[in-house]
Amino acid sequence: MKYIDFNENEIQDFCKEAAKNVKDLRIKKGVKQIDLAVAININSTGSYSDYENNKQNKSLV
């Protein structure tokens, strides 16, 4: 696997864009935050909301 060097700003920008894409797709599909949170084993809409709004430091993987 090739190592790719990203600076902190590039990583933050990537995370913001990924979170926005997840939120946009969830809304487009008409899925509630709680339903998606439960589907991916997050048991709190508050925690899920933090991920979706890029306010959570913990990785989803």
Summary of the structure (lengths in Angstrom):
residues: 61
radius of gyration: 13.0
end to end distance: 18.1
largest distance: 37.6
contacts: 113
relative contact order: 0.13
helix: 61%
strand: 0%
